[in-house]
Amino acid sequence: TRQYSTPKYESKTPRYNPQTPKSPVGKKCFNCGEIGHLKKDCPRISAIHTDVKLLSLEAEMDNMKLKTLLDTGSSTNIISKRFLSKLECEEMTNGKLANGQNIRLGKELNKVITINGEKQVINVRAADIYDYDLILGTPWFKENKPEIDWDKLEVKRI
């Protein structure tokens, strides 16, 4: 009698082993598209909770609406790099956020923004920020002295 043997094929993809930890190395983040971390660990996902009301307002620059955060703890005004030209984003320096996270900040620029129909020139620095387009910090508060209803977290008058 003849004996037949079935050839053994080895899979090119490793089998799942529950003992092996899942590694994000080589994986692409579904949030930002960068390699090396997963969406759940993405540094670009907001740490801001949606149930917390923050002090914000709408501003405009070059007929583009800017989602703006008012932050009395920020020592500078920051604008998202998305709204600036490549030339304006050169000469980046290191900075630090209040939570200790490092951030790259651009050189100081004067930009005209419109808030409540009033144009004003503000000094801003470019950075990779994602939750807001513009963060108005202490320099803006000192210059404008806005009237704020702190119970409702609303700007009454600028």
N, CA, C and O of each residue as an XYZ file, in Angstrom:
632
protein
N       0.838     -1.184      0.000
C       0.000      0.000      0.000
C       0.880      1.242      0.000
O       1.987      1.292      0.536
N       0.311      2.200     -0.623
C       1.014      3.475     -0.730
C       0.636      4.390      0.425
O      -0.526      4.459      0.824
N       1.612      5.076      0.946
C       1.337      6.028      2.023
C       1.498      7.440      1.484
O       2.485      7.777      0.830
N       0.497      8.248      1.780
C       0.540      9.647      1.359
C       0.726     10.529      2.582
O       0.137     10.297      3.638
N       1.527     11.508      2.418
C       1.670     12.463      3.519
C       1.218     13.840      3.027
O       1.443     14.224      1.879
N       0.603     14.528      3.899
C       0.164     15.881      3.535
C       1.289     16.862      3.848
O       1.878     16.822      4.928
N       1.581     17.743      2.891
C       2.660     18.695      3.150
C       2.267     19.670      4.253
O       1.104     20.049      4.385
N       3.237     20.056      5.021
C       2.991     21.018      6.099
C       3.310     22.413      5.567
O       4.397     22.664      5.045
N       2.368     23.287      5.708
C       2.565     24.678      5.296
C       2.735     25.520      6.550
O       1.939     25.444      7.486
N       3.751     26.293      6.547
C       3.956     27.186      7.683
C       3.393     28.544      7.357
O       3.648     29.095      6.287
N       2.647     29.069      8.259
C       2.060     30.395      8.076
C       3.147     31.464      8.189
O       4.053     31.374      9.017
N       3.028     32.466      7.338
C       3.991     33.575      7.404
C       3.626     34.576      8.495
O       4.462     35.374      8.920
N       2.394     34.529      8.939
C       1.982     35.423     10.016
C       2.010     34.645     11.319
O       1.548     33.506     11.379
N       2.555     35.265     12.368
C       2.626     34.538     13.634
C       1.236     34.296     14.210
O       0.324     35.109     14.057
N       1.105     33.163     14.870
C      -0.162     32.850     15.518
C      -0.336     33.705     16.763
O       0.634     34.105     17.407
N      -1.591     33.973     17.083
C      -1.882     34.751     18.276
C      -1.581     33.929     19.515
O      -2.017     32.785     19.635
N      -0.850     34.505     20.411
C      -0.521     33.849     21.670
C      -0.943     34.795     22.792
O      -0.358     35.870     22.926
N      -1.925     34.438     23.588
C      -2.388     35.342     24.650
C      -1.301     35.681     25.662
O      -1.435     36.648     26.411
N      -0.225     34.894     25.694
C       0.874     35.174     26.614
C       1.764     36.312     26.116
O       2.469     36.943     26.902
N       1.728     36.571     24.810
C       2.583     37.586     24.214
C       1.899     38.949     24.305
O       0.763     39.088     23.852
N       2.558     39.955     24.876
C       1.935     41.274     24.950
C       1.811     41.881     23.556
O       2.679     41.697     22.703
N       0.721     42.602     23.342
C       0.524     43.269     22.056
C       1.428     44.495     22.014
O       1.442     45.298     22.946
N       2.162     44.631     20.957
C       3.103     45.734     20.826
C       2.659     46.689     19.729
O       2.304     46.243     18.639
N       2.670     48.008     19.993
C       2.287     48.968     18.968
C       3.406     49.257     17.969
O       3.205     50.025     17.028
N       4.579     48.656     18.161
C       5.707     48.924     17.269
C       5.317     48.538     15.849
O       4.881     47.414     15.600
N       5.474     49.467     14.931
C       5.123     49.217     13.544
C       3.649     49.417     13.239
O       3.252     49.412     12.074
N       2.844     49.589     14.255
C       1.414     49.822     14.055
C       1.174     51.311     13.846
O       1.925     52.146     14.351
N       0.133     51.636     13.104
C      -0.194     53.018     12.817
C      -1.363     53.476     13.684
O      -2.357     52.763     13.821
N      -1.243     54.660     14.264
C      -2.301     55.231     15.093
C      -3.495     55.605     14.204
O      -3.315     56.258     13.176
N      -4.700     55.203     14.587
C      -5.893     55.545     13.819
C      -6.302     56.998     14.029
O      -7.144     57.500     13.284
N      -5.739     57.691     15.014
C      -6.071     59.091     15.238
C      -5.189     60.026     14.420
O      -5.702     60.851     13.664
N      -3.871     59.911     14.559
C      -2.954     60.855     13.914
C      -2.186     60.270     12.741
O      -1.572     61.010     11.973
N      -2.211     58.944     12.592
C      -1.525     58.313     11.472
C      -0.051     58.050     11.704
O       0.616     57.508     10.823
N       0.480     58.418     12.864
C       1.886     58.184     13.148
C       2.125     56.739     13.570
O       1.233     56.078     14.101
N       3.334     56.264     13.328
C       3.701     54.896     13.687
C       4.343     54.892     15.069
O       5.074     55.817     15.421
N       4.068     53.847     15.853
C       4.734     53.691     17.143
C       3.820     53.757     18.346
O       4.252     53.479     19.465
N       2.552     54.122     18.136
C       1.603     54.097     19.251
C       0.211     53.821     18.702
O      -0.032     53.951     17.503
N      -0.690     53.441     19.582
C      -2.067     53.164     19.210
C      -2.938     54.360     19.567
O      -2.524     55.233     20.330
N      -4.149     54.398     19.012
C      -5.049     55.520     19.238
C      -5.280     55.783     20.729
O      -5.336     56.934     21.160
N      -5.414     54.712     21.509
C      -5.683     54.891     22.945
C      -4.542     55.605     23.663
O      -4.747     56.185     24.730
N      -3.327     55.566     23.079
C      -2.164     56.209     23.682
C      -1.736     57.467     22.923
O      -0.674     58.021     23.205
N      -2.546     57.922     21.966
C      -2.154     59.042     21.104
C      -2.004     60.336     21.906
O      -2.928     60.734     22.617
N      -0.842     60.997     21.797
C      -0.636     62.250     22.526
C      -1.467     63.400     21.969
O      -1.595     64.444     22.609
N      -2.030     63.212     20.784
C      -2.819     64.286     20.174
C      -4.289     64.246     20.566
O      -5.040     65.165     20.239
N      -4.709     63.198     21.261
C      -6.092     63.134     21.722
C      -6.202     63.979     22.976
O      -5.357     63.915     23.869
N      -7.220     64.743     23.022
C      -7.402     65.699     24.103
C      -7.471     65.040     25.470
O      -8.113     64.007     25.659
N      -6.792     65.667     26.410
C      -6.916     65.247     27.800
C      -8.060     66.013     28.455
O      -8.363     65.813     29.631
N      -8.687     66.887     27.681
C      -9.790     67.700     28.199
C     -11.054     66.853     28.210
O     -11.400     66.242     27.199
N     -11.730     66.813     29.322
C     -12.959     66.047     29.443
C     -14.123     66.871     28.919
O     -14.191     68.077     29.154
N     -15.027     66.231     28.217
C     -16.140     66.954     27.624
C     -17.150     67.430     28.665
O     -17.950     68.318     28.373
N     -17.133     66.865     29.867
C     -18.082     67.293     30.887
C     -17.588     68.518     31.657
O     -18.297     69.024     32.526
N     -16.399     68.992     31.352
C     -15.839     70.171     32.006
C     -16.026     71.359     31.088
O     -15.592     71.333     29.937
N     -16.675     72.412     31.593
C     -16.869     73.612     30.784
C     -15.648     74.508     30.934
O     -15.208     74.805     32.045
N     -15.113     74.930     29.801
C     -13.943     75.788     29.796
C     -14.318     77.159     29.267
O     -15.321     77.316     28.570
N     -13.521     78.131     29.598
C     -13.741     79.503     29.167
C     -13.257     79.644     27.732
O     -12.058     79.559     27.468
N     -14.186     79.859     26.803
C     -13.805     79.943     25.398
C     -14.633     81.014     24.698
O     -15.622     81.512     25.237
N     -14.211     81.352     23.501
C     -14.949     82.293     22.675
C     -14.565     82.066     21.228
O     -13.628     81.322     20.939
N     -15.289     82.708     20.309
C     -14.947     82.589     18.908
C     -14.193     83.826     18.465
O     -14.543     84.953     18.814
N     -13.156     83.591     17.693
C     -12.366     84.676     17.125
C     -12.199     84.371     15.641
O     -12.491     83.264     15.189
N     -11.730     85.359     14.890
C     -11.473     85.169     13.465
C     -10.107     85.718     13.115
O      -9.626     86.678     13.718
N      -9.488     85.086     12.121
C      -8.244     85.589     11.559
C      -8.299     85.302     10.064
O      -8.513     84.159      9.659
N      -8.110     86.320      9.250
C      -8.166     86.167      7.790
C      -9.445     85.459      7.350
O      -9.408     84.561      6.510
N     -10.580     85.873      7.928
C     -11.907     85.318      7.623
C     -12.051     83.831      7.948
O     -12.932     83.165      7.406
N     -11.205     83.311      8.815
C     -11.322     81.928      9.281
C     -11.696     81.956     10.758
O     -11.087     82.674     11.551
N     -12.699     81.168     11.116
C     -13.089     81.092     12.525
C     -12.047     80.304     13.303
O     -11.541     79.283     12.836
N     -11.736     80.793     14.490
C     -10.774     80.139     15.368
C     -11.478     79.722     16.654
O     -12.043     80.561     17.355
N     -11.445     78.441     16.961
C     -11.964     77.959     18.242
C     -10.932     78.375     19.286
O      -9.785     77.931     19.250
N     -11.349     79.225     20.207
C     -10.400     79.899     21.099
C     -10.639     79.553     22.562
O     -11.765     79.615     23.055
N      -9.565     79.190     23.240
C      -9.592     78.907     24.676
C      -8.966     80.083     25.410
O      -7.907     80.571     25.015
N      -9.609     80.537     26.465
C      -9.030     81.568     27.334
C      -8.381     80.849     28.507
O      -9.047     80.131     29.252
N      -7.080     81.048     28.663
C      -6.321     80.292     29.658
C      -5.449     81.234     30.474
O      -4.379     81.643     30.025
N      -5.908     81.576     31.669
C      -5.148     82.491     32.525
C      -3.834     81.888     32.995
O      -2.961     82.611     33.475
N      -3.682     80.580     32.866
C      -2.450     79.916     33.290
C      -1.377     79.852     32.212
O      -0.246     79.447     32.478
N      -1.736     80.254     30.987
C      -0.763     80.206     29.897
C       0.058     81.496     29.880
O      -0.500     82.593     29.877
N       1.375     81.361     29.868
C       2.247     82.534     29.906
C       2.415     83.190     28.534
O       3.082     84.218     28.411
N       1.811     82.594     27.508
C       1.894     83.160     26.162
C       0.617     82.851     25.397
O      -0.165     81.993     25.806
N       0.406     83.546     24.290
C      -0.708     83.258     23.388
C      -0.194     82.267     22.351
O       0.890     82.451     21.795
N      -0.969     81.219     22.091
C      -0.519     80.152     21.192
C      -1.542     79.961     20.082
O      -2.748     79.927     20.326
N      -1.037     79.838     18.855
C      -1.908     79.570     17.706
C      -1.469     78.257     17.064
O      -0.283     77.931     17.027
N      -2.449     77.514     16.562
C      -2.141     76.251     15.901
C      -1.343     76.505     14.633
O      -1.632     77.440     13.886
N      -0.340     75.671     14.392
C       0.487     75.799     13.192
C      -0.332     75.665     11.910
O       0.102     76.111     10.848
N      -1.509     75.056     12.000
C      -2.355     74.874     10.805
C      -2.745     76.196     10.169
O      -3.049     76.234      8.976
N      -2.743     77.282     10.935
C      -3.207     78.574     10.435
C      -2.074     79.482      9.968
O      -2.303     80.642      9.626
N      -0.865     78.958      9.954
C       0.288     79.779      9.592
C       1.011     79.196      8.386
O       0.859     78.018      8.065
N       1.792     80.030      7.731
C       2.595     79.553      6.606
C       3.788     78.769      7.143
O       4.138     78.868      8.319
N       4.396     77.998      6.268
C       5.557     77.197      6.658
C       6.692     78.094      7.165
O       7.377     77.742      8.125
N       6.890     79.240      6.529
C       7.941     80.174      6.953
C       7.725     80.665      8.380
O       8.674     80.830      9.147
N       6.463     80.895      8.720
C       6.161     81.407     10.057
C       6.375     80.360     11.146
O       6.425     80.700     12.328
N       6.501     79.103     10.767
C       6.650     78.020     11.746
C       8.099     77.570     11.908
O       8.362     76.566     12.570
N       9.022     78.285     11.324
C      10.427     77.943     11.493
C      10.919     78.460     12.845
O      10.194     79.143     13.568
N      12.138     78.126     13.160
C      12.776     78.574     14.410
C      11.992     78.157     15.645
O      11.661     78.992     16.487
N      11.698     76.882     15.752
C      10.972     76.361     16.908
C      11.916     76.210     18.100
O      13.081     75.843     17.940
N      11.402     76.494     19.292
C      12.159     76.326     20.529
C      11.360     75.430     21.466
O      10.166     75.215     21.257
N      12.011     74.916     22.486
C      11.335     74.042     23.447
C      10.573     74.853     24.472
O      11.032     75.902     24.925
N       9.406     74.354     24.828
C       8.597     74.939     25.886
C       8.022     73.816     26.722
O       8.261     72.640     26.444
N       7.273     74.172     27.735
C       6.692     73.159     28.613
C       5.261     73.561     28.967
O       4.985     74.718     29.284
N       4.363     72.582     28.905
C       2.978     72.811     29.295
C       2.846     72.698     30.808
O       3.757     72.228     31.489
N       1.709     73.132     31.319
C       1.481     73.094     32.767
C       1.541     71.674     33.319
O       1.916     71.470     34.474
N       1.169     70.689     32.494
C       1.199     69.300     32.948
C       2.591     68.678     32.840
O       2.759     67.492     33.123
N       3.593     69.470     32.432
C       4.962     68.995     32.338
C       5.337     68.455     30.967
O       6.503     68.145     30.722
N       4.356     68.338     30.067
C       4.625     67.831     28.720
C       5.420     68.862     27.922
O       5.138     70.059     27.977
N       6.416     68.379     27.181
C       7.211     69.265     26.335
C       6.427     69.650     25.094
O       5.610     68.876     24.593
N       6.685     70.855     24.604
C       6.018     71.354     23.401
C       7.004     72.207     22.629
O       7.854     72.874     23.218
N       6.890     72.187     21.317
C       7.740     73.013     20.461
C       6.962     74.283     20.138
O       5.831     74.218     19.656
N       7.569     75.440     20.405
C       6.934     76.739     20.164
C       7.688     77.507     19.096
O       8.919     77.500     19.065
N       6.944     78.173     18.219
C       7.544     78.999     17.176
C       7.942     80.360     17.708
O       7.670     80.706     18.857
N       8.596     81.127     16.839
C       8.991     82.485     17.214
C       7.741     83.348     17.408
O       6.656     82.994     16.944
N       7.901     84.469     18.089
C       6.774     85.360     18.339
C       6.371     86.068     17.048
O       7.216     86.563     16.301
N       5.048     86.105     16.803
C       4.495     86.743     15.615
C       3.368     87.672     16.034
O       2.665     87.394     17.005
N       3.189     88.756     15.322
C       2.038     89.629     15.534
C       0.978     89.272     14.509
O       1.237     89.293     13.306
N      -0.227     88.942     14.989
C      -1.334     88.564     14.114
C      -2.555     89.402     14.453
O      -2.801     89.726     15.615
N      -3.322     89.752     13.411
C      -4.562     90.500     13.607
C      -5.692     89.491     13.750
O      -5.917     88.667     12.863
N      -6.403     89.562     14.872
C      -7.579     88.712     15.072
C      -8.777     89.602     15.347
O      -8.629     90.755     15.754
N      -9.955     89.061     15.122
C     -11.194     89.788     15.378
C     -11.986     89.035     16.434
O     -12.268     87.846     16.290
N     -12.341     89.750     17.502
C     -13.180     89.197     18.563
C     -14.327     90.170     18.772
O     -14.106     91.359     19.001
N     -15.556     89.666     18.693
C     -16.757     90.499     18.836
C     -16.732     91.698     17.894
O     -17.127     92.798     18.281
N     -16.276     91.495     16.670
C     -16.248     92.571     15.677
C     -15.108     93.561     15.832
O     -14.956     94.462     15.008
N     -14.312     93.409     16.869
C     -13.189     94.328     17.132
C     -11.886     93.681     16.701
O     -11.558     92.576     17.133
N     -11.141     94.375     15.843
C      -9.828     93.866     15.434
C      -8.792     94.254     16.469
O      -8.820     95.355     17.019
N      -7.876     93.331     16.724
C      -6.765     93.613     17.623
C      -5.540     92.829     17.188
O      -5.650     91.733     16.639
N      -4.388     93.398     17.436
C      -3.130     92.736     17.117
C      -2.665     92.019     18.375
O      -2.538     92.623     19.440
N      -2.415     90.725     18.236
C      -1.906     89.972     19.388
C      -0.595     89.310     19.018
O      -0.342     88.992     17.855
N       0.216     89.114     20.008
C       1.492     88.424     19.850
C       1.234     86.956     20.135
O       0.758     86.605     21.215
N       1.547     86.090     19.166
C       1.299     84.644     19.317
C       2.562     83.859     18.998
O       3.487     84.357     18.357
N       2.571     82.632     19.460
C       3.626     81.673     19.099
C       2.945     80.438     18.548
O       1.925     79.994     19.075
N       3.510     79.882     17.484
C       2.933     78.696     16.833
C       3.287     77.437     17.607
O       4.364     77.338     18.194
N       2.369     76.476     17.603
C       2.611     75.177     18.239
C       1.653     74.156     17.644
O       0.658     74.513     17.013
N       1.965     72.884     17.854
C       1.062     71.802     17.457
C       0.003     71.644     18.536
O       0.177     70.869     19.476
N      -1.090     72.376     18.400
C      -2.223     72.208     19.314
C      -3.400     71.721     18.481
O      -3.525     72.074     17.309
N      -4.266     70.907     19.091
C      -5.296     70.235     18.318
C      -6.714     70.487     18.812
O      -7.647     70.458     18.009
N      -6.904     70.727     20.076
C      -8.255     70.892     20.595
C      -8.796     72.287     20.341
O     -10.006     72.477     20.217
N      -7.912     73.252     20.265
C      -8.279     74.639     20.011
C      -7.352     75.186     18.934
O      -6.237     74.702     18.743
N      -7.842     76.209     18.233
C      -7.026     76.852     17.202
C      -6.160     77.953     17.799
O      -5.080     78.251     17.290
N      -6.638     78.548     18.873
C      -5.957     79.681     19.499
C      -6.128     79.585     21.013
O      -7.225     79.321     21.506
N      -5.050     79.798     21.735
C      -5.117     79.876     23.195
C      -4.673     81.279     23.582
O      -3.540     81.683     23.319
N      -5.581     82.012     24.208
C      -5.247     83.359     24.673
C      -4.856     83.264     26.141
O      -5.660     82.881     26.990
N      -3.616     83.618     26.421
C      -3.069     83.474     27.763
C      -2.983     84.791     28.514
O      -3.661     85.762     28.177
N      -2.140     84.810     29.535
C      -1.990     85.957     30.426
C      -1.714     87.270     29.687
O      -2.294     88.289     30.062
N      -0.857     87.299     28.655
C      -0.635     88.577     27.965
C      -1.923     89.177     27.403
O      -2.110     90.393     27.451
N      -2.807     88.339     26.872
C      -4.078     88.831     26.334
C      -4.972     89.341     27.460
O      -5.624     90.375     27.314
N      -5.007     88.620     28.583
C      -5.819     89.060     29.721
C      -5.342     90.410     30.250
O      -6.158     91.277     30.562
N      -4.027     90.592     30.354
C      -3.487     91.865     30.852
C      -3.828     93.025     29.924
O      -4.137     94.125     30.381
N      -3.771     92.776     28.639
C      -4.044     93.819     27.642
C      -5.530     94.173     27.564
O      -5.877     95.347     27.439
N      -6.416     93.161     27.637
C      -7.841     93.372     27.386
C      -8.706     93.499     28.640
O      -9.785     94.090     28.590
N      -8.244     92.954     29.750
C      -9.002     92.982     31.006
C     -10.486     92.645     30.793
O     -11.360     93.464     31.074
N     -10.758     91.431     30.293
C     -12.153     91.069     30.012
C     -12.973     90.918     31.289
O     -12.457     90.527     32.336
N     -14.253     91.235     31.180
C     -15.182     91.024     32.295
C     -15.762     89.629     32.137
O     -16.349     89.305     31.104
N     -15.596     88.804     33.168
C     -15.980     87.397     33.080
C     -16.966     87.045     34.184
O     -16.776     87.408     35.345
N     -18.019     86.332     33.806
C     -18.944     85.762     34.778
C     -18.371     84.389     35.124
O     -18.543     83.432     34.369
N     -17.699     84.297     36.254
C     -16.997     83.068     36.625
C     -17.945     81.946     37.008
O     -17.581     80.775     36.904
N     -19.165     82.278     37.451
C     -20.140     81.231     37.769
C     -20.615     80.513     36.506
O     -20.785     79.294     36.508
N     -20.828     81.272     35.429
C     -21.298     80.701     34.165
C     -20.156     80.416     33.195
O     -20.375     79.830     32.134
N     -18.944     80.826     33.550
C     -17.776     80.729     32.674
C     -18.064     81.326     31.300
O     -17.912     80.673     30.267
N     -18.488     82.595     31.325
C     -18.786     83.324     30.105
C     -18.095     84.672     30.118
O     -17.981     85.315     31.161
N     -17.635     85.096     28.945
C     -17.036     86.416     28.804
C     -18.184     87.397     28.603
O     -18.948     87.274     27.646
N     -18.306     88.375     29.506
C     -19.379     89.374     29.435
C     -19.001     90.533     28.513
O     -19.806     90.994     27.704
N     -17.757     90.988     28.655
C     -17.318     92.164     27.890
C     -15.811     92.108     27.739
O     -15.083     91.708     28.647
N     -15.367     92.525     26.556
C     -13.929     92.591     26.314
C     -13.552     94.049     26.152
O     -12.382     94.364     25.937
